[in-house]
Amino acid sequence: MTMKKTILTLLLAATAAVQAPAGGLLDGLTYYLRFGYSIGGTAPMGMPATIRSMDKFTLSPNFNLGLGVYRDLNRHWGLTTGLYLENKGMKVDATVKNYHMAIVRGGQSLEGNFTGGVKMDVEQWMLTLPLMATYSFSNNVSVYLGPYLSYVRSHKFTGYAYGGYIRVGDPTGAKVEIGTDEGSRGSYDFSDDMRSWQFGMLAGVNWTFYKRWGVFADLSWGFTDIFDSDFETIDMSLYPVYGTIGISYRIK
């Protein structure tokens, strides 16, 4: 299924929710659309000694489109679920020292400890299913917290190492200089080593400011490494942590 088809599916689901008759399991449910923009990154928990500095961080078009479903349990408490289409990406330029890498330079594969500059381009498109407890302070303000499960439909982790050297095999191995231009730098592509399922927690707040319209802000914190468990080229776990702000519209 393409991204256009996924977006169309969400819109059709929203239309069906509006037209669905009340009664049975669907009785008392509230449906809403949400559209947001996410800022964050995929990073280790705590800055390891091998990463000396983050020199440049470029925002990516991390959009979030979702259909939410809410059910009251009592005056204050309720449950929220739904289906969100999310993009979590980043572009980073970092300076590293003795950073374990596997690169290709001039058709030659090199693996070992790299010192120099590293550019990373990460992108993940995913479908996310949250299940959150919701507490309403009033008819207009609510907070929510709970786990989420994401299916990553497409992913990319590419980049290159430049302006330094790599010690092949181990920190005392043969030293190979890595240049800065396209022919002398070392590229990498770990896209095929990324996992398809992710798990984490989502927390946030929603404020209805005018009739059916609202604004929201939430934070998603991934608990699973973005790479498969048997991937060892990058010797640290990387987790997606993103904050999202956006607008919501109650459709039923």
C-alpha positions, -999 to 999 in steps of 0.1 A, spaced: 0 0 0 14 34 -10 14 65 13 -14 81 -9 -35 49 -4 -28 50 34 -39 86 37 -70 78 16 -78 49 39 -76 72 70 -99 97 53 -124 70 43 -123 57 78 -132 91 91 -161 94 67 -174 60 77 -172 71 114 -193 101 107 -219 80 89 -219 51 112 -252 46 132 -251 48 170 -257 17 190 -238 -13 202 -201 -11 206 -200 22 186 -224 40 209 -209 69 228 -176 70 208 -161 103 198 -141 105 166 -116 132 156 -90 140 130 -55 153 139 -28 168 119 6 177 134 43 183 129 69 164 148 104 176 160 129 152 175 155 126 166 167 90 168 195 89 193 211 68 221 199 73 257 227 95 269 255 109 247 283 82 244 320 92 245 324 82 209 302 111 198 321 142 205 297 169 192 265 174 172 275 199 146 243 203 126 207 192 129 183 197 100 146 195 105 127 170 83 91 171 71 78 150 99 41 151 95 15 133 115 -20 125 102 -44 105 124 -79 93 132 -86 92 169 -113 74 188 -123 83 223 -147 67 248 -159 81 282 -156 58 312 -169 83 337 -170 120 343 -132 124 341 -117 92 328 -118 77 293 -98 57 267 -82 70 235 -71 49 206 -70 53 168 -46 50 139 -19 75 130 3 79 99 36 93 110 70 103 96 100 103 119 131 115 103 162 136 109 195 147 92 225 151 115 261 160 110 283 149 140 320 146 150 330 112 163 360 95 177 366 57 176 331 53 164 324 18 151 314 20 114 311 -1 83 316 20 51 322 16 14 349 38 -2 358 34 -39 342 0 -40 361 -12 -10 343 -23 22 359 -11 54 348 -18 90 364 -6 122 368 25 144 363 58 126 374 93 137 361 123 118 328 136 106 296 115 100 265 126 82 232 106 89 199 107 71 172 88 89 136 85 77 108 62 90 71 61 78 49 42 101 14 34 111 9 38 149 -18 23 171 -20 40 205 -40 29 236 -41 57 262 -58 65 294 -73 100 292 -82 124 320 -104 154 313 -101 184 336 -131 200 318 -150 197 285 -121 215 268 -89 203 284 -76 167 287 -43 148 291 -35 113 279 -8 87 285 -3 51 273 17 27 251 18 26 213 27 0 187 40 11 153 44 -8 121 73 8 101 62 6 65 93 22 50 127 31 65 160 46 56 193 50 74 220 63 51 249 87 51 287 89 48 319 93 69 343 121 58 373 141 69 391 116 91 404 80 92 393 45 100 413 19 120 403 -13 102 393 -42 125 400 -26 159 414 6 174 450 -5 166 443 -17 131 456 -4 98 449 33 94 430 43 62 425 80 55 389 91 46 385 123 25 358 148 21 348 146 -16 324 120 -30 352 98 -44 373 96 -12 347 96 16 330 64 28 292 58 24 269 35 43 233 22 40 218 3 70 182 6 58 177 -31 54 188 -37 90 160 -16 106 132 -33 124 96 -32 112 78 -30 146 84 -4 174 70 0 208 69 30 232 49 55 253 29 85 242 18 113 265 2 147 257 -25 173 262 -54 185 241 -72 218 244 -105 224 225 -105 262 219 -135 267 196 -164 243 191 -150 213 174 -115 227 169 -86 219 192 -48 220 195 -26 193 209 10 186 220 24 152 227 57 134 232 64 99 219 93 79 234 104 47 217 115 18 239 128 -4 211 160 1 191 153 11 155 177 -17 143 171 -54 144 184 -72 174 212 -90 155 226 -57 139 260 -50 155 277 -25 132 266 4 152 274 -7 188 247 14 205 209 13 206 191 42 189 156 52 200 131 76 183 120 105 206 97 131 190 75 159 202 44 168 181 22 199 180 -9 202 158 -46 208 154 -75 184 160 -111 184 147 -139 165 163 -160 149 135 -185 130 157 
